[in-house]
Amino acid sequence: MTSVAFAGMTHLGINSAAATAAHGFQVLCFDPDPERIAALERGELPVVEPGLAELVAEHRARLVFTADPARLAACDVVTIAADVPTDDEANSDLGPIHALIEAVAPRLKPDAVLVVLCQVPPGFTRALGGLPPERLYYQVETLIFGRAVERAMQPERFIVGCADPAQPLPPAYAEVLGAFGCPILPMRYESAELAKISINFCLVAAVTVANTLAEVSEAVGADWSEIVPALKLDRRIGPYAYLAPGLGISGGNLERDLLTVLGIADRQGTDGGVVRAWLDNSKRRKDWCWQVLSRELAADATVAVLGLAYKENTHSTKNSPALALLAHLKGRRVRVHDPVVPASVVPFAEAAPDPLACAEGADALVVVTPWPEYRSLAVPDLARVMRGRLVLDPYRLLDGTALAAAGFRYHTLGRPPL
């Protein structure tokens, strides 16, 4: 069978490698960091992802971890799969990706295929030198933090950038993609690179619509959650539309794509006005918790914050709404809890061992990250331990009606306070 390698054992690489092993392939997992490889050998994963540890353990016999690039010479398909780092302004740092490609490409055997799976701007793949075009491909990654195993195991489609999309894919590469049983869409390099950005643009557009109209709902007395089912029954929008309001755009990937297109707009003279509007809307909604707290609380109030990750089921705090809120709360009495992220990321806050302990003695409780375990918080318990009666629950994990009946002032996205 075709031998496959993934280079870069961060979130993208380890999830993709495990899913490929689960589909029957022998997979070499390469990373230039010997310490990361040693940790993987011990079963210590570099990321938090539901189901990933179980998937790796189940298919461990087909996974080989190495920091030796010479072993890549035995592989038919080698995929560059390191996460692309971004700075605090969501700008990509492509230096580590170039360095990884430069370390890997000279080790390939003459007929091996190199695939770039990292998220890169249009023009990146074609500008790479050193390999004949018929051996160089770009593949769009569509993993989602918190759902990466599901997305890696059951992809909706493969979008493949090629030097010449009219030519058939190399047999080894076609075998790997074909094992997943989903449509394969070949296109030119630049189209595939822009396709990833296009997908994220559609998601951002839907999120911005939801956030804009949820805020209107809060102002006029409507309930956005009552409107959403009507939209999802419209075939032009559909049941899987991103219509849940949230605290802006976070995580880094979506912001990076918006900035990529703004950069192209500035250089090429295209229109980036809608992108700037999306970013402005995201900033406004990311500050929703602080806007409510600043209106409702005295300066000496104690605030309990549940959640530090930018979303549930991940360890990532990239552009996290919780950290944005906590930056406003510096100098106040603050207690925090997250099931994965250590409280040490907020040096001035007190760590709580569990959600109820976090709420104890607080004047306000803010559920910033929708971790499933926070749903189990009972209203009588909150009434018993909290000093104040203010709850902010943007994602509606708690029973707002019951909280209001117990004397709490309950705020959520998309409806007026209860």
ChimeraX attribute file (.defattr): number of C-alpha atoms within 10 A of each C-alpha:
attribute: neighborCount
match mode: 1-to-1
recipient: residues
	/A:1	10
	/A:2	15
	/A:3	18
	/A:4	25
	/A:5	29
	/A:6	30
	/A:7	29
	/A:8	26
	/A:9	27
	/A:10	18
	/A:11	19
	/A:12	26
	/A:13	23
	/A:14	25
	/A:15	26
	/A:16	25
	/A:17	29
	/A:18	28
	/A:19	24
	/A:20	25
	/A:21	22
	/A:22	19
	/A:23	14
	/A:24	14
	/A:25	21
	/A:26	22
	/A:27	26
	/A:28	23
	/A:29	27
	/A:30	29
	/A:31	23
	/A:32	17
	/A:33	13
	/A:34	14
	/A:35	11
	/A:36	21
	/A:37	22
	/A:38	14
	/A:39	13
	/A:40	19
	/A:41	15
	/A:42	9
	/A:43	13
	/A:44	12
	/A:45	19
	/A:46	14
	/A:47	18
	/A:48	17
	/A:49	20
	/A:50	16
	/A:51	14
	/A:52	20
	/A:53	17
	/A:54	11
	/A:55	17
	/A:56	22
	/A:57	12
	/A:58	13
	/A:59	18
	/A:60	18
	/A:61	11
	/A:62	17
	/A:63	21
	/A:64	16
	/A:65	21
	/A:66	22
	/A:67	18
	/A:68	12
	/A:69	17
	/A:70	13
	/A:71	15
	/A:72	26
	/A:73	17
	/A:74	16
	/A:75	21
	/A:76	21
	/A:77	25
	/A:78	27
	/A:79	26
	/A:80	26
	/A:81	29
	/A:82	23
	/A:83	18
	/A:84	19
	/A:85	15
	/A:86	17
	/A:87	12
	/A:88	9
	/A:89	11
	/A:90	21
	/A:91	18
	/A:92	20
	/A:93	13
	/A:94	17
	/A:95	10
	/A:96	14
	/A:97	21
	/A:98	14
	/A:99	10
	/A:100	17
	/A:101	17
	/A:102	14
	/A:103	14
	/A:104	21
	/A:105	20
	/A:106	15
	/A:107	16
	/A:108	21
	/A:109	14
	/A:110	11
	/A:111	13
	/A:112	24
	/A:113	26
	/A:114	25
	/A:115	23
	/A:116	25
	/A:117	23
	/A:118	22
	/A:119	26
	/A:120	23
	/A:121	19
	/A:122	20
	/A:123	13
	/A:124	16
	/A:125	21
	/A:126	17
	/A:127	8
	/A:128	14
	/A:129	11
	/A:130	10
	/A:131	15
	/A:132	10
	/A:133	16
	/A:134	16
	/A:135	18
	/A:136	21
	/A:137	25
	/A:138	29
	/A:139	23
	/A:140	21
	/A:141	21
	/A:142	20
	/A:143	17
	/A:144	15
	/A:145	22
	/A:146	18
	/A:147	16
	/A:148	22
	/A:149	23
	/A:150	16
	/A:151	18
	/A:152	21
	/A:153	18
	/A:154	13
	/A:155	16
	/A:156	14
	/A:157	15
	/A:158	20
	/A:159	21
	/A:160	26
	/A:161	27
	/A:162	27
	/A:163	20
	/A:164	15
	/A:165	14
	/A:166	10
	/A:167	10
	/A:168	11
	/A:169	19
	/A:170	14
	/A:171	12
	/A:172	18
	/A:173	21
	/A:174	13
	/A:175	13
	/A:176	19
	/A:177	18
	/A:178	13
	/A:179	12
	/A:180	19
	/A:181	13
	/A:182	13
	/A:183	13
	/A:184	15
	/A:185	13
	/A:186	23
	/A:187	19
	/A:188	17
	/A:189	24
	/A:190	18
	/A:191	18
	/A:192	23
	/A:193	26
	/A:194	21
	/A:195	18
	/A:196	20
	/A:197	24
	/A:198	16
	/A:199	13
	/A:200	19
	/A:201	19
	/A:202	13
	/A:203	16
	/A:204	22
	/A:205	16
	/A:206	18
	/A:207	23
	/A:208	26
	/A:209	17
	/A:210	20
	/A:211	25
	/A:212	18
	/A:213	18
	/A:214	25
	/A:215	20
	/A:216	17
	/A:217	19
	/A:218	18
	/A:219	14
	/A:220	10
	/A:221	12
	/A:222	17
	/A:223	19
	/A:224	22
	/A:225	17
	/A:226	11
	/A:227	15
	/A:228	16
	/A:229	13
	/A:230	12
	/A:231	15
	/A:232	16
	/A:233	11
	/A:234	10
	/A:235	8
	/A:236	9
	/A:237	14
	/A:238	13
	/A:239	15
	/A:240	7
	/A:241	15
	/A:242	19
	/A:243	25
	/A:244	18
	/A:245	24
	/A:246	23
	/A:247	25
	/A:248	23
	/A:249	23
	/A:250	21
	/A:251	19
	/A:252	23
	/A:253	20
	/A:254	18
	/A:255	23
	/A:256	22
	/A:257	25
	/A:258	23
	/A:259	19
	/A:260	19
	/A:261	21
	/A:262	20
	/A:263	14
	/A:264	15
	/A:265	15
	/A:266	11
	/A:267	9
	/A:268	9
	/A:269	10
	/A:270	12
	/A:271	12
	/A:272	16
	/A:273	10
	/A:274	12
	/A:275	20
	/A:276	13
	/A:277	12
	/A:278	22
	/A:279	18
	/A:280	14
	/A:281	19
	/A:282	22
	/A:283	15
	/A:284	15
	/A:285	23
	/A:286	22
	/A:287	17
	/A:288	20
	/A:289	23
	/A:290	20
	/A:291	13
	/A:292	12
	/A:293	21
	/A:294	12
	/A:295	8
	/A:296	12
	/A:297	15
	/A:298	10
	/A:299	12
	/A:300	10
	/A:301	16
	/A:302	23
	/A:303	28
	/A:304	30
	/A:305	28
	/A:306	27
	/A:307	28
	/A:308	32
	/A:309	28
	/A:310	25
	/A:311	22
	/A:312	21
	/A:313	19
	/A:314	21
	/A:315	20
	/A:316	21
	/A:317	19
	/A:318	19
	/A:319	21
	/A:320	24
	/A:321	30
	/A:322	26
	/A:323	20
	/A:324	15
	/A:325	21
	/A:326	21
	/A:327	13
	/A:328	12
	/A:329	19
	/A:330	13
	/A:331	12
	/A:332	15
	/A:333	16
	/A:334	21
	/A:335	24
	/A:336	28
	/A:337	25
	/A:338	23
	/A:339	20
	/A:340	16
	/A:341	16
	/A:342	14
	/A:343	20
	/A:344	11
	/A:345	11
	/A:346	17
	/A:347	9
	/A:348	17
	/A:349	22
	/A:350	15
	/A:351	19
	/A:352	19
	/A:353	12
	/A:354	15
	/A:355	22
	/A:356	19
	/A:357	18
	/A:358	24
	/A:359	29
	/A:360	23
	/A:361	18
	/A:362	23
	/A:363	19
	/A:364	25
	/A:365	27
	/A:366	23
	/A:367	26
	/A:368	26
	/A:369	25
	/A:370	20
	/A:371	21
	/A:372	10
	/A:373	11
	/A:374	19
	/A:375	13
	/A:376	11
	/A:377	14
	/A:378	14
	/A:379	17
	/A:380	11
	/A:381	12
	/A:382	24
	/A:383	17
	/A:384	11
	/A:385	15
	/A:386	21
	/A:387	16
	/A:388	22
	/A:389	18
	/A:390	23
	/A:391	25
	/A:392	24
	/A:393	22
	/A:394	22
	/A:395	19
	/A:396	17
	/A:397	18
	/A:398	21
	/A:399	14
	/A:400	21
	/A:401	12
	/A:402	15
	/A:403	21
	/A:404	18
	/A:405	11
	/A:406	14
	/A:407	13
	/A:408	20
	/A:409	19
	/A:410	23
	/A:411	23
	/A:412	24
	/A:413	26
	/A:414	29
	/A:415	20
	/A:416	18
	/A:417	16
	/A:418	15
